[in-house]
């Protein structure tokens, strides 16, 4: 069909992975690209890949990617004629969409009126109920019979402004805290309560509609595996749905789109209870993070279709059929050993060692490798506290669900990820878990199986430390191997600490007879080079790839990777941490304090709240005691290790505490 508009230069009002994803399609279509960037993102991959880039002065999202006026000016200055919002930030702002249109630019998204209709979850539910779509209604005044309830932000998602409340006494405080968080994230402090279904399933339908009356339901996805209400693993199609339920879901999603005159790509999200009944949750009036699994099944390029619809093209009557199964895993920079707190630092390497494609493919066609990587970072990128902690999405397609899970788990396990701690190991274990493979999915899955997904180390760190020590010896040796002597000598000693806090002390000798490792007497050294060590144990050889950046050492095997910190042989006895000291676990901003010096506190009691990577993080008392010091103040910027507070046991007086300083 002939387009009524032709896009020549597209500005993406976003950053990271989604900006790169849109730019990839633009390059294929011959459309020029313009990026915007904050100061921390000045050298980010999405900036380097664009044809032009415009600076948004500042670092915080409120000063940069959430400034619609600045972004419109950037588009006009760069000569762009269209704006794609990506997801997050201003992607669901009706005001921003209208500002783009008022500036004479093409808006690659739904009409502002459609965005506004779905902008408030409470108003959207009322509208959908009137249209005959089943909804899980908001609770005006929750009672004991309604517990537990879920507090949600009316104007946004992604886990911000969400709280599960089990006691009515806690509800007022959680409503207030959720409102504050929602206002900072979405510009609205409106929150509401709905019934919480701890074993419900989160299922959504991909929609695509044109301006000529055609609405596609492009299959469905299950997004039930979540942590803190943020999606972690998504797949398509949603497994185990009866055919009649799937058909009703798709019909309800199409009704939702037609009710508001929707145009473009969007997603209708539903919650399924244990009896298979579904309820409308919300409609995301934008492209979803998990859209690649739908692309892998159908062969569609959803971004290209967004652009075609924005240019006025008409969709065919029906979408293409789906085939096979696709699963996506979100790789986050977070520390499992510290309650999954977001992690920051330099990303030295992010590399899939299996055949894969970037931002495209992954499907079952002859050109597809079956594995796809969508990432907003590259080697050398700084993971900062200013933005979301997601590093990448890894997507696998296969003819069956079991084969897709196996392919994805293997790709993640073999990946080389050198930098901040990640959830890689948890993802691999979840994809291989019997309950996941059996399709027993619900939003509490990760919490229910937490002990199995993050088990204690079973000796892997010790062998990785031995390989690291031998690689270090190989790098240092000259004519003879390090530690080799004609006469008996003291063993070589090296110490390492894994990210979960496990410390390994490696004592070994390299003699004429071979390796003598005191902690691993049955391990034989086959070969050692600075970047590769081969060890044999019980007749089985294994290769360890070793990479070092300063005192950080990464040991990779086909079964997974281990990150280590090389420690001094003899710890400095003068270095210690004040007992009861609470240190900042990450860089961030102190939002508020909830106690004052001199208070008697109990273990687990919140003392202050930090904001980092778009989320709030509570710092709690480590034990019962007295809060003798509170150094944190609202608005204070802190770095990891900053002393925030000190809690002493009730038996210790403030005078004794000061004498210990």
Residue, then its C-alpha position, 0 to 999 in steps of 0.5 A: x500500500x502507498x504510504x501517506x507519510x515517509x519517515x526519513x530521519x527517526x529520533x529515538x527518545x530513549x537509550x540503551x537496548x531499545x534504542x539500538x534495537x530501533x536503529x537496527x531496523x532503521x539501518x535495514x530500511x534506509x532511515x537516518x537515525x538520531x540519538x539523545x543521551x544524558x551525560x553518563x551515556x555520552x559514549x554509550x553504544x546507542x550513541x555511537x551507532x546513531x547517525x547524529x546525537x543530541x546531548x540532554x544535559x544532566x544524569x538523572x532521568x528527570x533531567x534528561x530522558x523524561x524531559x519531553x520539551x528537550x527531546x522535541x527540541x533535539x528532534x527539530x535541531x537534528x532535522x528528524x521528522x519522526x520520534x519513536x519512544x521505545x519503552x519506559x520513560x515517556x513512551x506512555x505519556x499522552x502529553x509527550x505524544x501530543x507535543x511531538x505531533x504539535x511540533x509537526x513530527x510523526x509520532x511512532x505510537x498510538x494516538x494520544x487519546x488512546x494513551x490517555x485512556x490507558x494511562x491510569x490503570x484504575x480508569x482503564x479497568x473501568x473502561x474495559x469493564x464497560x466493554x465487557x472485558x473481565x477485570x480484577x477490580x480495584x479495592x476501595x477499602x480493603x478488609x481482612x477478607x481481601x488480604x493479601x492485597x497488592x498496592x500498585x501505581x496507577x500511572x506506571x509499571x515495571x515494579x515501581x510503586x508496587x507493594x504486597x501487603x499482608x496486614x491491614x495495619x501496614x497498609x497506610x504506610x505502604x500506600x504512602x511509600x508507594x505514592x512517593x515512589x510512583x510520583x518520582x517514577x511516573x509523575x503521578x502519586x495515584x496508587x490503588x489496591x487490588x486482590x493479590x493472587x500469589x499463584x496467578x499467571x501473568x499472560x499478555x497478548x501482543x497487539x498491532x493495529x493500523x489506522x484502517x481498522x485492522x487489529x491483529x492479536x499476534x499471539x500471546x506470552x507468559x511473563x509469570x517469572x518475576x522478581x519484585x514484580x519485574x519480569x525475568x523470564x518470558x516465553x511465547x506462546x504461553x504454555x498450557x493454555x486450553x485452546x478456548x481460553x487462548x481464543x477468549x484472551x485474544x478476543x478480549x485483547x482485540x476488544x480492548x484495542x478497538x474500544x480505545x481506537x488503538x493504532x500501532x503496537x501494544x500489549x494487553x496484559x491479563x492475570x490468570x487464576x488457578x481456575x483458568x479465569x483471566x482478568x484484564x490488568x492493563x494495556x501497555x501502549x508501546x512496544x514491550x521489552x519481551x517483543x523478541x519472542x513474538x518476532x522469533x515465532x512469527x518472523x515479523x519485525x515489529x519495529x518495522x511494522x510500527x514504522x509502516x503503520x506510522x507512515x499510514x500503511x495498511x496491515x494485511x487482514x491476518x498476521x502470519x502463523x506462529x511456529x515453535x517456541x521462544x523464551x527470553x531471559x533478562x540478564x540483570x546487573x544484580x548481586x544474588x549474595x546481597x538480596x539481589x541488589x542492583x550492581x554497578x561498575x565496568x562491564x569488561x566483557x559480555x559475549x555469547x560463545x554460541x552462534x547467535x544474532x544481534x537484534x534480529x533473527x533467532x527464529x526457525x528460518x534457514x537464516x536463524x541461529x536459534x539464539x538472539x542477543x539484544x543488549x544496550x551495553x558493550x565491553x567498556x560500558x559503565x553500569x551506573x545507578x541512574x538507569x535500569x539494571x538490565x544488561x541484555x536480553x538473551x532469546x532462544x527459539x526451537x521447535x519445542x518448549x523443552x528444546x528452547x529452554x535447553x538452548x537458552x540455558x546453554x547459551x547463558x551458561x557458556x556466556x563470558x560475562x565479566x563485570x558487575x555481578x549478574x543473575x546469570x546463574x539463577x536464570x540457568x537454574x530456573x530454565x533447567x528446573x523441573x517445575x519450569x520445564x513442567x510448565x508450573x508457572x506463576x508469579x511466585x515461582x522464583x520466590x518459591x524455588x529461591x533455595x534451589x535457584x541460588x544454592x551454596x557453592x558446591x566446590x566450583x569456586x575452589x576449583x576456579x580459584x585453583x585455575x586462577x592461581x595456576x594461570x597467574x603462575x603461568x603468567x609470571x614464570x620465566x624459564x621455570x614454572x613459578x613455584x618449581x624447585x629442585x628441592x622441596x620448598x614451601x607451597x605457593x599460597x594465593x587467596x581469592x574471594x568469590x562474589x558470594x563471600x566464599x574465600x578460597x586459599x590455594x596452596x600448591x607446588x609445581x614439581x617434577x612429578x606435577x601439580x601438588x595442590x593441598x586442597x585438591x589432592x586428586x586434581x592433576x595439571x594437564x596444561x597451564x597458560x596465562x589465559x587457559x588452564x586444563x585440569x584432570x580429576x578422576x580421569x575427566x579433563x576440564x578447561x578453564x578460561x581465565x581473564x584478569x582485570x586488576x585484582x578481578x579474575x573471571x574463570x569461565x567453563x562450558x558449565x558457567x563462570x565464576x568471578x573472583x577477587x584476588x586477595x593479599x596473601x596476608x590480610x592487613x590487620x588494621x583494616x576492619x569494619x565497625x561492628x554494627x556499621x551499615x554501609x551503602x551497598x551501592x551508589x545512590x541517593x538517600x530518599x528518606x530516613x525512618x529512624x533517628x539516632x538514639x532509637x531502640x530498633x529491632x532486627x529488620x526494621x527499616x532505618x532509611x531508604x536509598x534510590x538506585x537504578x530506578x528502584x527504592x532499597x531499604x537499609x534495615x537494622x542488622x540486629x536488635x539494638x540502639x541506633x547510636x549514629x545516623x549519618x545519612x541525610x535525605x538527598x545525600x549522594x552516597x558511594x558503595x561503602x559509605x557509612x550510613x548508620x551504626x547499630x549497637x547491642x542494648x548492652x553497649x552504651x554510646x560512650x563505649x561506642x565512641x571509644x571504639x571509633 
